[in-house]
Amino acid sequence: MKKYIYIFLFITLVMNEAKAQFIIATDESAVLSNQSTLMQFQDNDTRGIILPANINAQTSPTNGTFILDQSDKKVKMFENNNWVNLSEEGELSSLITNNSTDNGDGVIVGADSSNAEGVLVLESDDKALVLPRINDPVTNVNSPYPGMIAYDTKSKTIAIFDGKVWNFWK
């Protein structure tokens, strides 16, 4: 697992310098869906993105920020100067505490700099993130982790796991 994290970080850093598009996949034949994609994940997988589990909602976030807020156990998105709840109260007992002393600034992909702060910041005027696409995550993801987000190809919605149940957004 550690090996894949190092590979991901290396690829992310290289792509940041090259300002290129990339896909995260285990299948070498995987290709980007189109030219407007900045970052994409392998199709037909059962793994999603895990949102950061913050102790409480950030004080000065950027619009489009997603977190799992540990204070009320809800997945949230920051939009128009407000936190929008994307889930009901979840269950966080399976969260693994990160005891790292690393206080890095995160990684920016697609630009030299950004006004946004985050673990991973994607900056582009003409490209977007393609969420991991999972067919029916309720059935096919055996052990979802609190804060997991993906695109459900069955219901054609964004699927967010709050630690207790899957929440779906159109």
mmCIF file of the C-alpha atoms, coordinates in Angstrom:
data_MODEL
# 
_entry.id   MODEL 
# 
loop_
_atom_site.group_PDB 
_atom_site.id 
_atom_site.type_symbol 
_atom_site.label_atom_id 
_atom_site.label_alt_id 
_atom_site.label_comp_id 
_atom_site.label_asym_id 
_atom_site.label_entity_id 
_atom_site.label_seq_id 
_atom_site.pdbx_PDB_ins_code 
_atom_site.Cartn_x 
_atom_site.Cartn_y 
_atom_site.Cartn_z 
_atom_site.occupancy 
_atom_site.B_iso_or_equiv 
_atom_site.pdbx_formal_charge 
_atom_site.auth_seq_id 
_atom_site.auth_comp_id 
_atom_site.auth_asym_id 
_atom_site.auth_atom_id 
_atom_site.pdbx_PDB_model_num 
ATOM 1   C CA . MET A 1 1   ? 0.000   0.000  0.000   1.00 0.00 ? 1   MET A CA 1 
ATOM 2   C CA . LYS A 1 2   ? 2.829   2.371  0.914   1.00 0.00 ? 2   LYS A CA 1 
ATOM 3   C CA . LYS A 1 3   ? 4.385   1.669  -2.492  1.00 0.00 ? 3   LYS A CA 1 
ATOM 4   C CA . TYR A 1 4   ? 1.241   2.918  -4.278  1.00 0.00 ? 4   TYR A CA 1 
ATOM 5   C CA . ILE A 1 5   ? 1.148   6.084  -2.176  1.00 0.00 ? 5   ILE A CA 1 
ATOM 6   C CA . TYR A 1 6   ? 4.738   6.891  -3.128  1.00 0.00 ? 6   TYR A CA 1 
ATOM 7   C CA . ILE A 1 7   ? 4.021   6.171  -6.796  1.00 0.00 ? 7   ILE A CA 1 
ATOM 8   C CA . PHE A 1 8   ? 0.914   8.410  -6.677  1.00 0.00 ? 8   PHE A CA 1 
ATOM 9   C CA . LEU A 1 9   ? 2.849   11.256 -5.030  1.00 0.00 ? 9   LEU A CA 1 
ATOM 10  C CA . PHE A 1 10  ? 5.704   10.941 -7.518  1.00 0.00 ? 10  PHE A CA 1 
ATOM 11  C CA . ILE A 1 11  ? 3.329   10.966 -10.501 1.00 0.00 ? 11  ILE A CA 1 
ATOM 12  C CA . THR A 1 12  ? 1.401   13.895 -9.025  1.00 0.00 ? 12  THR A CA 1 
ATOM 13  C CA . LEU A 1 13  ? 4.580   15.923 -8.533  1.00 0.00 ? 13  LEU A CA 1 
ATOM 14  C CA . VAL A 1 14  ? 5.866   15.136 -12.034 1.00 0.00 ? 14  VAL A CA 1 
ATOM 15  C CA . MET A 1 15  ? 2.506   15.996 -13.601 1.00 0.00 ? 15  MET A CA 1 
ATOM 16  C CA . ASN A 1 16  ? 2.385   19.214 -11.601 1.00 0.00 ? 16  ASN A CA 1 
ATOM 17  C CA . GLU A 1 17  ? 5.648   20.335 -13.130 1.00 0.00 ? 17  GLU A CA 1 
ATOM 18  C CA . ALA A 1 18  ? 4.604   19.226 -16.601 1.00 0.00 ? 18  ALA A CA 1 
ATOM 19  C CA . LYS A 1 19  ? 1.058   20.615 -16.204 1.00 0.00 ? 19  LYS A CA 1 
ATOM 20  C CA . ALA A 1 20  ? -0.187  17.519 -17.985 1.00 0.00 ? 20  ALA A CA 1 
ATOM 21  C CA . GLN A 1 21  ? -3.245  15.347 -17.781 1.00 0.00 ? 21  GLN A CA 1 
ATOM 22  C CA . PHE A 1 22  ? -3.036  11.987 -16.042 1.00 0.00 ? 22  PHE A CA 1 
ATOM 23  C CA . ILE A 1 23  ? -4.971  8.874  -15.134 1.00 0.00 ? 23  ILE A CA 1 
ATOM 24  C CA . ILE A 1 24  ? -4.499  6.763  -12.016 1.00 0.00 ? 24  ILE A CA 1 
ATOM 25  C CA . ALA A 1 25  ? -4.953  3.134  -13.011 1.00 0.00 ? 25  ALA A CA 1 
ATOM 26  C CA . THR A 1 26  ? -3.560  -0.350 -12.560 1.00 0.00 ? 26  THR A CA 1 
ATOM 27  C CA . ASP A 1 27  ? -4.447  -1.300 -16.138 1.00 0.00 ? 27  ASP A CA 1 
ATOM 28  C CA . GLU A 1 28  ? -1.791  -0.030 -18.566 1.00 0.00 ? 28  GLU A CA 1 
ATOM 29  C CA . SER A 1 29  ? -4.348  0.192  -21.371 1.00 0.00 ? 29  SER A CA 1 
ATOM 30  C CA . ALA A 1 30  ? -6.473  2.773  -19.485 1.00 0.00 ? 30  ALA A CA 1 
ATOM 31  C CA . VAL A 1 31  ? -6.850  6.047  -21.388 1.00 0.00 ? 31  VAL A CA 1 
ATOM 32  C CA . LEU A 1 32  ? -8.157  9.512  -20.566 1.00 0.00 ? 32  LEU A CA 1 
ATOM 33  C CA . SER A 1 33  ? -11.818 9.959  -21.479 1.00 0.00 ? 33  SER A CA 1 
ATOM 34  C CA . ASN A 1 34  ? -11.206 13.271 -23.293 1.00 0.00 ? 34  ASN A CA 1 
ATOM 35  C CA . GLN A 1 35  ? -8.995  16.343 -23.550 1.00 0.00 ? 35  GLN A CA 1 
ATOM 36  C CA . SER A 1 36  ? -10.942 18.275 -20.896 1.00 0.00 ? 36  SER A CA 1 
ATOM 37  C CA . THR A 1 37  ? -9.782  15.844 -18.189 1.00 0.00 ? 37  THR A CA 1 
ATOM 38  C CA . LEU A 1 38  ? -7.044  16.969 -15.805 1.00 0.00 ? 38  LEU A CA 1 
ATOM 39  C CA . MET A 1 39  ? -7.141  13.960 -13.477 1.00 0.00 ? 39  MET A CA 1 
ATOM 40  C CA . GLN A 1 40  ? -9.048  10.711 -13.950 1.00 0.00 ? 40  GLN A CA 1 
ATOM 41  C CA . PHE A 1 41  ? -9.249  7.318  -12.253 1.00 0.00 ? 41  PHE A CA 1 
ATOM 42  C CA . GLN A 1 42  ? -9.540  3.840  -13.750 1.00 0.00 ? 42  GLN A CA 1 
ATOM 43  C CA . ASP A 1 43  ? -13.074 2.842  -14.737 1.00 0.00 ? 43  ASP A CA 1 
ATOM 44  C CA . ASN A 1 44  ? -14.890 -0.161 -13.274 1.00 0.00 ? 44  ASN A CA 1 
ATOM 45  C CA . ASP A 1 45  ? -12.941 -0.113 -10.047 1.00 0.00 ? 45  ASP A CA 1 
ATOM 46  C CA . THR A 1 46  ? -14.259 -0.315 -6.491  1.00 0.00 ? 46  THR A CA 1 
ATOM 47  C CA . ARG A 1 47  ? -12.056 2.381  -4.985  1.00 0.00 ? 47  ARG A CA 1 
ATOM 48  C CA . GLY A 1 48  ? -12.994 6.035  -4.551  1.00 0.00 ? 48  GLY A CA 1 
ATOM 49  C CA . ILE A 1 49  ? -11.377 9.216  -3.295  1.00 0.00 ? 49  ILE A CA 1 
ATOM 50  C CA . ILE A 1 50  ? -11.163 9.574  0.492   1.00 0.00 ? 50  ILE A CA 1 
ATOM 51  C CA . LEU A 1 51  ? -11.911 13.113 1.654   1.00 0.00 ? 51  LEU A CA 1 
ATOM 52  C CA . PRO A 1 52  ? -9.836  14.633 4.451   1.00 0.00 ? 52  PRO A CA 1 
ATOM 53  C CA . ALA A 1 53  ? -11.410 14.183 7.891   1.00 0.00 ? 53  ALA A CA 1 
ATOM 54  C CA . ASN A 1 54  ? -11.049 17.615 9.489   1.00 0.00 ? 54  ASN A CA 1 
ATOM 55  C CA . ILE A 1 55  ? -11.562 18.184 13.212  1.00 0.00 ? 55  ILE A CA 1 
ATOM 56  C CA . ASN A 1 56  ? -13.987 20.978 12.281  1.00 0.00 ? 56  ASN A CA 1 
ATOM 57  C CA . ALA A 1 57  ? -14.895 22.955 9.178   1.00 0.00 ? 57  ALA A CA 1 
ATOM 58  C CA . GLN A 1 58  ? -12.050 25.167 7.963   1.00 0.00 ? 58  GLN A CA 1 
ATOM 59  C CA . THR A 1 59  ? -12.309 28.868 8.777   1.00 0.00 ? 59  THR A CA 1 
ATOM 60  C CA . SER A 1 60  ? -11.419 30.293 5.343   1.00 0.00 ? 60  SER A CA 1 
ATOM 61  C CA . PRO A 1 61  ? -11.980 27.596 2.701   1.00 0.00 ? 61  PRO A CA 1 
ATOM 62  C CA . THR A 1 62  ? -12.223 28.018 -1.053  1.00 0.00 ? 62  THR A CA 1 
ATOM 63  C CA . ASN A 1 63  ? -15.484 27.364 -2.904  1.00 0.00 ? 63  ASN A CA 1 
ATOM 64  C CA . GLY A 1 64  ? -15.505 23.731 -4.009  1.00 0.00 ? 64  GLY A CA 1 
ATOM 65  C CA . THR A 1 65  ? -13.717 22.441 -0.882  1.00 0.00 ? 65  THR A CA 1 
ATOM 66  C CA . PHE A 1 66  ? -14.913 18.980 0.273   1.00 0.00 ? 66  PHE A CA 1 
ATOM 67  C CA . ILE A 1 67  ? -14.303 17.580 3.764   1.00 0.00 ? 67  ILE A CA 1 
ATOM 68  C CA . LEU A 1 68  ? -15.564 15.023 6.253   1.00 0.00 ? 68  LEU A CA 1 
ATOM 69  C CA . ASP A 1 69  ? -16.187 17.217 9.306   1.00 0.00 ? 69  ASP A CA 1 
ATOM 70  C CA . GLN A 1 70  ? -15.402 15.214 12.443  1.00 0.00 ? 70  GLN A CA 1 
ATOM 71  C CA . SER A 1 71  ? -17.231 17.674 14.712  1.00 0.00 ? 71  SER A CA 1 
ATOM 72  C CA . ASP A 1 72  ? -20.684 16.720 13.390  1.00 0.00 ? 72  ASP A CA 1 
ATOM 73  C CA . LYS A 1 73  ? -19.741 13.601 11.370  1.00 0.00 ? 73  LYS A CA 1 
ATOM 74  C CA . LYS A 1 74  ? -21.025 15.017 8.073   1.00 0.00 ? 74  LYS A CA 1 
ATOM 75  C CA . VAL A 1 75  ? -19.521 15.260 4.603   1.00 0.00 ? 75  VAL A CA 1 
ATOM 76  C CA . LYS A 1 76  ? -19.594 18.915 3.516   1.00 0.00 ? 76  LYS A CA 1 
ATOM 77  C CA . MET A 1 77  ? -18.830 21.127 0.544   1.00 0.00 ? 77  MET A CA 1 
ATOM 78  C CA . PHE A 1 78  ? -18.036 24.838 0.794   1.00 0.00 ? 78  PHE A CA 1 
ATOM 79  C CA . GLU A 1 79  ? -20.075 26.935 -1.631  1.00 0.00 ? 79  GLU A CA 1 
ATOM 80  C CA . ASN A 1 80  ? -20.913 30.672 -1.667  1.00 0.00 ? 80  ASN A CA 1 
ATOM 81  C CA . ASN A 1 81  ? -19.446 31.315 1.789   1.00 0.00 ? 81  ASN A CA 1 
ATOM 82  C CA . ASN A 1 82  ? -21.421 28.475 3.421   1.00 0.00 ? 82  ASN A CA 1 
ATOM 83  C CA . TRP A 1 83  ? -20.835 24.839 4.286   1.00 0.00 ? 83  TRP A CA 1 
ATOM 84  C CA . VAL A 1 84  ? -23.409 22.635 2.531   1.00 0.00 ? 84  VAL A CA 1 
ATOM 85  C CA . ASN A 1 85  ? -24.130 19.258 4.150   1.00 0.00 ? 85  ASN A CA 1 
ATOM 86  C CA . LEU A 1 86  ? -23.810 16.409 1.655   1.00 0.00 ? 86  LEU A CA 1 
ATOM 87  C CA . SER A 1 87  ? -24.688 13.699 4.181   1.00 0.00 ? 87  SER A CA 1 
ATOM 88  C CA . GLU A 1 88  ? -26.545 13.085 7.390   1.00 0.00 ? 88  GLU A CA 1 
ATOM 89  C CA . GLU A 1 89  ? -24.578 12.349 10.567  1.00 0.00 ? 89  GLU A CA 1 
ATOM 90  C CA . GLY A 1 90  ? -22.283 9.420  9.854   1.00 0.00 ? 90  GLY A CA 1 
ATOM 91  C CA . GLU A 1 91  ? -20.170 7.035  11.905  1.00 0.00 ? 91  GLU A CA 1 
ATOM 92  C CA . LEU A 1 92  ? -16.445 7.708  12.308  1.00 0.00 ? 92  LEU A CA 1 
ATOM 93  C CA . SER A 1 93  ? -15.337 4.794  14.510  1.00 0.00 ? 93  SER A CA 1 
ATOM 94  C CA . SER A 1 94  ? -13.355 3.257  11.626  1.00 0.00 ? 94  SER A CA 1 
ATOM 95  C CA . LEU A 1 95  ? -11.306 6.422  10.968  1.00 0.00 ? 95  LEU A CA 1 
ATOM 96  C CA . ILE A 1 96  ? -7.574  5.869  11.283  1.00 0.00 ? 96  ILE A CA 1 
ATOM 97  C CA . THR A 1 97  ? -5.841  8.748  13.069  1.00 0.00 ? 97  THR A CA 1 
ATOM 98  C CA . ASN A 1 98  ? -2.885  10.269 11.238  1.00 0.00 ? 98  ASN A CA 1 
ATOM 99  C CA . ASN A 1 99  ? -0.189  11.004 13.804  1.00 0.00 ? 99  ASN A CA 1 
ATOM 100 C CA . SER A 1 100 ? 2.236   12.398 11.241  1.00 0.00 ? 100 SER A CA 1 
ATOM 101 C CA . THR A 1 101 ? 4.158   15.555 12.090  1.00 0.00 ? 101 THR A CA 1 
ATOM 102 C CA . ASP A 1 102 ? 4.251   16.520 8.395   1.00 0.00 ? 102 ASP A CA 1 
ATOM 103 C CA . ASN A 1 103 ? 2.666   19.929 7.881   1.00 0.00 ? 103 ASN A CA 1 
ATOM 104 C CA . GLY A 1 104 ? 3.242   20.232 4.134   1.00 0.00 ? 104 GLY A CA 1 
ATOM 105 C CA . ASP A 1 105 ? 1.310   22.657 1.979   1.00 0.00 ? 105 ASP A CA 1 
ATOM 106 C CA . GLY A 1 106 ? -0.243  19.981 -0.225  1.00 0.00 ? 106 GLY A CA 1 
ATOM 107 C CA . VAL A 1 107 ? 0.112   19.424 -3.949  1.00 0.00 ? 107 VAL A CA 1 
ATOM 108 C CA . ILE A 1 108 ? -1.126  21.698 -6.738  1.00 0.00 ? 108 ILE A CA 1 
ATOM 109 C CA . VAL A 1 109 ? -1.795  20.056 -10.104 1.00 0.00 ? 109 VAL A CA 1 
ATOM 110 C CA . GLY A 1 110 ? -2.380  22.032 -13.289 1.00 0.00 ? 110 GLY A CA 1 
ATOM 111 C CA . ALA A 1 111 ? -0.773  25.351 -12.278 1.00 0.00 ? 111 ALA A CA 1 
ATOM 112 C CA . ASP A 1 112 ? 2.346   26.773 -10.673 1.00 0.00 ? 112 ASP A CA 1 
ATOM 113 C CA . SER A 1 113 ? 0.376   28.185 -7.744  1.00 0.00 ? 113 SER A CA 1 
ATOM 114 C CA . SER A 1 114 ? -3.125  28.536 -6.329  1.00 0.00 ? 114 SER A CA 1 
ATOM 115 C CA . ASN A 1 115 ? -5.010  30.709 -3.861  1.00 0.00 ? 115 ASN A CA 1 
ATOM 116 C CA . ALA A 1 116 ? -6.791  27.569 -2.650  1.00 0.00 ? 116 ALA A CA 1 
ATOM 117 C CA . GLU A 1 117 ? -5.410  25.544 0.228   1.00 0.00 ? 117 GLU A CA 1 
ATOM 118 C CA . GLY A 1 118 ? -5.770  21.798 0.432   1.00 0.00 ? 118 GLY A CA 1 
ATOM 119 C CA . VAL A 1 119 ? -4.070  18.429 0.437   1.00 0.00 ? 119 VAL A CA 1 
ATOM 120 C CA . LEU A 1 120 ? -4.630  18.163 -3.318  1.00 0.00 ? 120 LEU A CA 1 
ATOM 121 C CA . VAL A 1 121 ? -5.587  21.253 -5.337  1.00 0.00 ? 121 VAL A CA 1 
ATOM 122 C CA . LEU A 1 122 ? -6.500  20.892 -9.003  1.00 0.00 ? 122 LEU A CA 1 
ATOM 123 C CA . GLU A 1 123 ? -6.208  24.208 -10.894 1.00 0.00 ? 123 GLU A CA 1 
ATOM 124 C CA . SER A 1 124 ? -7.296  24.531 -14.510 1.00 0.00 ? 124 SER A CA 1 
ATOM 125 C CA . ASP A 1 125 ? -9.392  26.895 -16.609 1.00 0.00 ? 125 ASP A CA 1 
ATOM 126 C CA . ASP A 1 126 ? -10.306 24.234 -19.149 1.00 0.00 ? 126 ASP A CA 1 
ATOM 127 C CA . LYS A 1 127 ? -9.888  20.812 -17.509 1.00 0.00 ? 127 LYS A CA 1 
ATOM 128 C CA . ALA A 1 128 ? -11.661 18.980 -14.675 1.00 0.00 ? 128 ALA A CA 1 
ATOM 129 C CA . LEU A 1 129 ? -11.409 16.077 -12.236 1.00 0.00 ? 129 LEU A CA 1 
ATOM 130 C CA . VAL A 1 130 ? -13.220 12.908 -13.248 1.00 0.00 ? 130 VAL A CA 1 
ATOM 131 C CA . LEU A 1 131 ? -14.293 11.114 -10.075 1.00 0.00 ? 131 LEU A CA 1 
ATOM 132 C CA . PRO A 1 132 ? -13.652 7.378  -9.775  1.00 0.00 ? 132 PRO A CA 1 
ATOM 133 C CA . ARG A 1 133 ? -16.592 5.672  -11.500 1.00 0.00 ? 133 ARG A CA 1 
ATOM 134 C CA . ILE A 1 134 ? -18.089 2.717  -9.660  1.00 0.00 ? 134 ILE A CA 1 
ATOM 135 C CA . ASN A 1 135 ? -21.100 0.710  -10.760 1.00 0.00 ? 135 ASN A CA 1 
ATOM 136 C CA . ASP A 1 136 ? -23.404 0.516  -7.709  1.00 0.00 ? 136 ASP A CA 1 
ATOM 137 C CA . PRO A 1 137 ? -20.985 1.253  -4.826  1.00 0.00 ? 137 PRO A CA 1 
ATOM 138 C CA . VAL A 1 138 ? -23.535 0.073  -2.244  1.00 0.00 ? 138 VAL A CA 1 
ATOM 139 C CA . THR A 1 139 ? -23.221 -3.445 -3.640  1.00 0.00 ? 139 THR A CA 1 
ATOM 140 C CA . ASN A 1 140 ? -19.690 -3.462 -5.056  1.00 0.00 ? 140 ASN A CA 1 
ATOM 141 C CA . VAL A 1 141 ? -17.580 -1.630 -2.435  1.00 0.00 ? 141 VAL A CA 1 
ATOM 142 C CA . ASN A 1 142 ? -17.063 -4.190 0.323   1.00 0.00 ? 142 ASN A CA 1 
ATOM 143 C CA . SER A 1 143 ? -15.510 -1.946 2.976   1.00 0.00 ? 143 SER A CA 1 
ATOM 144 C CA . PRO A 1 144 ? -16.159 1.732  2.231   1.00 0.00 ? 144 PRO A CA 1 
ATOM 145 C CA . TYR A 1 145 ? -14.198 4.230  4.322   1.00 0.00 ? 145 TYR A CA 1 
ATOM 146 C CA . PRO A 1 146 ? -15.805 7.330  5.888   1.00 0.00 ? 146 PRO A CA 1 
ATOM 147 C CA . GLY A 1 147 ? -15.480 10.249 3.473   1.00 0.00 ? 147 GLY A CA 1 
ATOM 148 C CA . MET A 1 148 ? -15.271 8.089  0.330   1.00 0.00 ? 148 MET A CA 1 
ATOM 149 C CA . ILE A 1 149 ? -16.605 9.798  -2.807  1.00 0.00 ? 149 ILE A CA 1 
ATOM 150 C CA . ALA A 1 150 ? -17.170 8.379  -6.296  1.00 0.00 ? 150 ALA A CA 1 
ATOM 151 C CA . TYR A 1 151 ? -19.521 8.604  -9.279  1.00 0.00 ? 151 TYR A CA 1 
ATOM 152 C CA . ASP A 1 152 ? -22.161 5.846  -9.283  1.00 0.00 ? 152 ASP A CA 1 
ATOM 153 C CA . THR A 1 153 ? -22.586 4.745  -12.904 1.00 0.00 ? 153 THR A CA 1 
ATOM 154 C CA . LYS A 1 154 ? -25.739 2.795  -12.042 1.00 0.00 ? 154 LYS A CA 1 
ATOM 155 C CA . SER A 1 155 ? -27.763 5.672  -10.541 1.00 0.00 ? 155 SER A CA 1 
ATOM 156 C CA . LYS A 1 156 ? -25.776 8.384  -12.385 1.00 0.00 ? 156 LYS A CA 1 
ATOM 157 C CA . THR A 1 157 ? -25.187 10.289 -9.127  1.00 0.00 ? 157 THR A CA 1 
ATOM 158 C CA . ILE A 1 158 ? -22.317 11.294 -6.883  1.00 0.00 ? 158 ILE A CA 1 
ATOM 159 C CA . ALA A 1 159 ? -22.019 8.713  -4.104  1.00 0.00 ? 159 ALA A CA 1 
ATOM 160 C CA . ILE A 1 160 ? -20.628 9.781  -0.719  1.00 0.00 ? 160 ILE A CA 1 
ATOM 161 C CA . PHE A 1 161 ? -20.084 7.400  2.198   1.00 0.00 ? 161 PHE A CA 1 
ATOM 162 C CA . ASP A 1 162 ? -20.430 9.080  5.616   1.00 0.00 ? 162 ASP A CA 1 
ATOM 163 C CA . GLY A 1 163 ? -19.237 6.076  7.642   1.00 0.00 ? 163 GLY A CA 1 
ATOM 164 C CA . LYS A 1 164 ? -22.768 4.771  8.101   1.00 0.00 ? 164 LYS A CA 1 
ATOM 165 C CA . VAL A 1 165 ? -24.649 4.945  4.791   1.00 0.00 ? 165 VAL A CA 1 
ATOM 166 C CA . TRP A 1 166 ? -24.152 5.971  1.177   1.00 0.00 ? 166 TRP A CA 1 
ATOM 167 C CA . ASN A 1 167 ? -25.591 9.405  0.248   1.00 0.00 ? 167 ASN A CA 1 
ATOM 168 C CA . PHE A 1 168 ? -26.401 10.241 -3.386  1.00 0.00 ? 168 PHE A CA 1 
ATOM 169 C CA . TRP A 1 169 ? -26.379 13.643 -5.141  1.00 0.00 ? 169 TRP A CA 1 
ATOM 170 C CA . LYS A 1 170 ? -27.609 14.433 -8.642  1.00 0.00 ? 170 LYS A CA 1 
# 
